Amino acid sequence: MFMVNMHTAKSTLSQLVEEALMGEDVVIARNGKPVARLVAFIPVDTSKLRPIGLGCTGVPLIDNSEFELLSATNPDVYEENPNDPLNE
């Protein structure tokens, strides 16, 4: 890690960026006091990140393969009870 003054950093920015790319931490100072740090940018591999929110993966949250739908095409699953108050 080394420190450079603001004026020197302005005139040698390209060289300072090269130093940062080689792994060196560059501290920029104003009047001898550190105010900023120049480090290399490391891009993030987005393929390894987990998606935010539900349903973003395309995979259903619940496996519905065990359940059969209640419909007229599948009368074995549900038989109407004539005494059921909801059938009125």
C-alpha positions as CSV (number, residue, x, y, z in Angstrom):
1,M,0.0,0.0,0.0
2,F,1.3,3.4,-0.9
3,M,-0.1,6.9,-0.6
4,V,-0.1,9.6,-3.3
5,N,-1.3,13.2,-3.1
6,M,-4.3,14.3,-5.1
7,H,-2.2,16.3,-7.6
8,T,0.1,13.4,-8.3
9,A,-2.9,11.0,-8.6
10,K,-4.5,13.3,-11.3
11,S,-1.4,13.3,-13.4
12,T,-0.5,9.6,-13.0
13,L,-3.9,8.0,-12.9
14,S,-3.1,5.4,-15.6
15,Q,-0.1,4.2,-13.7
16,L,-2.0,4.1,-10.5
17,V,-4.8,2.0,-12.2
18,E,-2.1,-0.4,-13.4
19,E,-0.8,-0.7,-9.9
20,A,-4.3,-1.5,-8.6
21,L,-4.7,-4.1,-11.3
22,M,-1.6,-5.8,-10.0
23,G,-3.1,-6.1,-6.5
24,E,-1.5,-3.0,-4.9
25,D,-3.7,-0.8,-2.8
26,V,-3.3,2.9,-3.7
27,V,-4.4,5.5,-1.2
28,I,-5.1,9.0,-2.4
29,A,-4.5,11.8,0.1
30,R,-5.4,15.4,0.3
31,N,-3.0,17.5,2.4
32,G,-1.4,14.4,3.7
33,K,-4.7,12.8,5.0
34,P,-6.1,9.7,3.3
35,V,-9.4,10.4,1.5
36,A,-9.8,7.6,-1.0
37,R,-8.5,4.1,-1.9
38,L,-8.0,2.8,-5.4
39,V,-8.4,-1.0,-5.8
40,A,-9.0,-3.3,-8.7
41,F,-12.6,-4.1,-9.7
42,I,-13.4,-7.8,-9.6
43,P,-16.5,-8.7,-11.6
44,V,-19.0,-11.1,-10.0
45,D,-19.9,-14.3,-11.7
46,T,-23.7,-13.9,-11.9
47,S,-24.3,-17.5,-12.9
48,K,-23.5,-18.6,-9.3
49,L,-25.9,-16.1,-7.7
50,R,-29.2,-17.2,-6.3
51,P,-32.2,-15.4,-7.9
52,I,-34.1,-12.9,-5.8
53,G,-37.8,-13.6,-5.1
54,L,-40.0,-16.6,-5.5
55,G,-40.7,-18.3,-8.8
56,C,-37.7,-16.9,-10.5
57,T,-36.1,-20.3,-11.1
58,G,-38.9,-21.8,-13.2
59,V,-39.0,-24.7,-10.7
60,P,-42.3,-25.1,-8.9
61,L,-42.2,-24.5,-5.2
62,I,-44.6,-27.4,-4.5
63,D,-44.6,-30.8,-6.3
64,N,-48.2,-31.3,-7.4
65,S,-47.6,-34.6,-9.1
66,E,-49.1,-36.5,-6.1
67,F,-52.4,-34.6,-6.2
68,E,-55.2,-35.2,-8.7
69,L,-57.4,-32.5,-9.9
70,L,-61.1,-32.5,-8.9
71,S,-63.0,-32.4,-12.2
72,A,-65.8,-34.0,-14.1
73,T,-63.1,-36.0,-16.1
74,N,-62.0,-37.7,-12.9
75,P,-65.2,-38.7,-11.0
76,D,-63.4,-41.3,-8.8
77,V,-61.7,-38.6,-6.8
78,Y,-64.8,-36.8,-5.7
79,E,-68.4,-38.0,-5.4
80,E,-71.1,-35.4,-4.8
81,N,-73.0,-36.0,-1.6
82,P,-76.7,-34.9,-2.0
83,N,-76.8,-34.1,1.7
84,D,-73.9,-31.6,1.5
85,P,-75.1,-28.1,2.3
86,L,-72.7,-26.6,-0.1
87,N,-74.4,-28.2,-3.1
88,E,-77.6,-26.1,-2.7
